[in-house]
Amino acid sequence: QVQLVESGGGLVQAGGSLRLSCAVSGSIFSINAMHWYRQAPGKQRELVATITSGGSTNYVDSVKGRFTISIDNAKNTVYLQMNSLKPEDTAVYYCNGDLSVTYRGSYWGQGTQVTVSS
């Protein structure tokens, strides 16, 4: 059974930093891409950052220059380094994996809360 487990969320002051981690476990053949999404109260879930198996990255405009997505293939763990945090970054952050198991599918973590105080 495939599991994605996030960690690293918490409360931080504006201007601070956090690093989120998402560990992928289970019998997977390959990681095709990994994504970080976030959902603030009353808002739709939005895609924040993507990293492909080839190492290409993409970010939503609002986090460019502040957030960095990376992956440790040996540990099957993806990270989101978040710097210069703003109150508007407050949300539940979700890890999503485009994984090849017995078939290619999309898998979600349980989410981790990030709260940025002003």
BELTA-V641236 format. One record per pair of residues at least 24 apart in sequence whose C-alpha atoms are under 10 Angstrom apart, sorted by the first residue. I is the first residue (numbers start at 1). J is the second residue. D is the distance in Angstrom with one decimal. If there is no record, write none. Layout:
I;J;D
I;J;D
//
This chain:
1;25;8.0
1;26;5.4
1;27;6.9
1;28;9.0
1;101;9.3
2;26;4.4
2;27;6.6
2;28;7.3
2;99;9.3
2;101;8.2
2;107;7.8
2;108;9.6
3;27;9.6
3;97;9.8
3;107;7.8
3;108;7.9
3;109;7.1
3;110;9.4
4;76;9.8
4;77;9.1
4;78;10.0
4;94;9.5
4;95;7.2
4;96;7.8
4;97;7.9
4;107;7.3
4;108;6.3
4;109;4.6
4;110;7.6
4;111;9.5
5;77;9.4
5;94;9.4
5;95;8.0
5;108;8.7
5;109;5.5
5;110;6.8
5;111;8.1
5;112;9.2
6;77;9.5
6;78;9.3
6;79;9.3
6;93;8.6
6;94;7.5
6;95;6.8
6;108;9.7
6;109;6.4
6;110;7.0
6;111;6.3
6;112;6.3
6;113;9.9
7;79;9.6
7;93;9.8
7;95;10.0
7;109;10.0
7;110;9.8
7;111;8.3
7;112;6.4
7;113;9.2
8;79;9.5
8;80;9.4
8;81;9.9
8;112;7.4
8;113;8.7
8;114;8.6
9;91;9.9
9;92;8.6
9;93;8.1
9;111;9.0
9;112;5.4
9;113;5.3
9;114;5.0
9;115;8.0
10;90;9.9
10;112;8.0
10;113;6.1
10;114;5.1
10;115;6.1
10;116;8.4
11;90;9.1
11;113;8.3
11;114;6.2
11;115;4.7
11;116;5.9
11;117;7.3
12;85;8.1
12;86;9.4
12;87;9.3
12;90;9.7
12;114;7.9
12;115;6.3
12;116;5.0
12;117;6.3
12;118;9.1
13;84;9.5
13;85;7.7
13;86;8.1
13;87;8.2
13;115;8.3
13;116;5.4
13;117;4.8
13;118;6.2
14;83;9.5
14;84;6.9
14;85;5.3
14;86;5.0
14;87;6.3
14;88;9.6
14;89;9.4
14;115;9.4
14;116;5.7
14;117;5.7
14;118;5.3
15;82;9.9
15;83;7.0
15;84;4.2
15;85;4.9
15;86;6.4
15;87;9.1
15;116;8.7
15;117;9.4
15;118;8.9
16;82;8.3
16;83;6.2
16;84;5.5
16;85;5.5
16;86;8.3
16;116;8.3
16;117;9.7
17;66;9.4
17;67;9.5
17;81;7.5
17;82;5.4
17;83;4.4
17;84;6.2
17;85;6.2
17;86;9.8
17;116;9.6
18;67;9.7
18;80;8.2
18;81;6.2
18;82;5.3
18;83;6.7
18;84;9.3
18;85;8.2
18;114;8.6
19;67;9.4
19;68;9.4
19;69;9.7
19;79;6.7
19;80;5.6
19;81;4.4
19;82;5.9
19;83;8.5
20;69;9.4
20;78;8.3
20;79;5.5
20;80;5.0
20;81;6.4
20;82;7.9
20;93;8.6
20;94;9.7
20;95;9.3
20;112;8.4
20;114;9.3
21;69;9.9
21;70;9.7
21;71;9.4
21;77;6.7
21;78;5.8
21;79;4.5
21;80;6.5
21;81;8.8
21;95;8.6
21;112;9.7
22;71;9.3
22;76;8.4
22;77;5.4
22;78;5.2
22;79;6.3
22;80;8.6
22;94;8.8
22;95;6.3
22;96;8.9
22;97;9.6
22;109;7.8
22;111;9.6
22;112;9.9
23;71;9.9
23;72;9.6
23;75;7.6
23;76;6.1
23;77;4.4
23;78;6.6
23;79;8.8
23;95;9.1
23;109;9.1
24;75;8.2
24;76;5.5
24;77;6.0
24;78;8.2
24;95;9.6
24;96;9.8
24;97;8.3
24;99;9.6
24;107;9.6
24;108;9.9
24;109;9.0
25;75;9.2
25;76;7.4
25;77;8.9
26;101;8.9
27;100;9.3
27;101;6.6
27;102;8.8
28;76;9.8
28;99;7.0
28;100;6.0
28;101;4.6
28;102;7.8
28;103;9.5
28;104;9.7
29;99;7.7
29;100;5.4
29;101;5.5
29;102;7.9
29;103;9.2
29;104;9.4
30;73;9.8
30;76;9.5
30;98;8.9
30;99;6.0
30;100;5.2
30;101;7.3
30;104;9.1
31;73;8.7
31;76;8.2
31;97;7.2
31;98;6.3
31;99;4.8
31;100;6.4
31;101;9.0
31;104;9.5
32;97;7.7
32;98;5.4
32;99;5.6
32;100;7.1
32;104;8.8
32;105;9.8
33;57;9.6
33;71;9.9
33;78;10.0
33;96;8.6
33;97;6.1
33;98;5.1
33;99;7.2
33;100;9.9
33;106;9.7
34;69;9.2
34;70;9.3
34;71;8.5
34;77;9.5
34;78;7.2
34;79;9.7
34;95;7.4
34;96;5.8
34;97;4.6
34;98;6.1
34;99;8.3
34;106;9.5
34;107;9.6
35;59;9.8
35;69;8.6
35;78;8.6
35;79;9.8
35;80;9.5
35;94;8.3
35;95;5.9
35;96;5.0
35;97;6.3
35;98;8.1
35;108;9.6
36;69;8.3
36;78;9.1
36;79;8.9
36;80;7.6
36;93;6.8
36;94;5.7
36;95;4.8
36;96;6.2
36;97;8.8
36;108;9.8
36;109;9.9
36;111;9.8
37;91;9.5
37;92;8.3
37;93;5.7
37;94;5.0
37;95;6.4
37;96;7.4
37;108;9.9
37;111;9.1
38;89;8.6
38;90;8.7
38;91;5.8
38;92;5.4
38;93;4.2
38;94;5.8
38;95;8.7
38;111;8.6
38;112;9.3
38;113;9.3
38;114;9.4
39;89;9.5
39;90;8.5
39;91;5.2
39;92;5.3
39;93;6.6
39;94;8.1
39;111;9.5
39;113;9.6
40;88;8.6
40;89;8.2
40;90;6.5
40;91;4.2
40;92;6.4
40;93;8.8
40;113;9.7
40;114;9.7
40;115;10.0
41;90;8.9
41;91;7.1
41;92;8.6
43;91;9.5
45;91;9.4
45;92;9.1
45;93;9.1
45;94;9.1
46;93;9.6
46;94;9.8
47;93;9.8
47;94;9.4
47;95;10.0
47;96;9.7
48;80;9.7
48;93;9.0
48;94;9.6
49;80;8.2
49;95;9.8
50;80;9.9
50;96;9.3
50;97;9.7
51;78;8.7
51;97;9.9
52;98;9.2
53;98;9.8
62;88;9.6
62;89;9.1
63;89;8.7
85;114;9.9
85;115;9.4
85;116;6.7
85;117;9.2
85;118;9.8
86;115;9.2
86;116;6.1
86;117;7.8
86;118;7.6
87;114;9.7
87;115;7.3
87;116;4.7
87;117;5.7
87;118;6.0
88;115;9.0
88;116;7.6
88;117;9.3
88;118;9.6
89;114;7.6
89;115;7.5
89;116;6.7
89;117;9.8
90;114;5.4
90;115;4.6
90;116;5.4
90;117;8.4
91;115;6.6
91;116;8.9
//
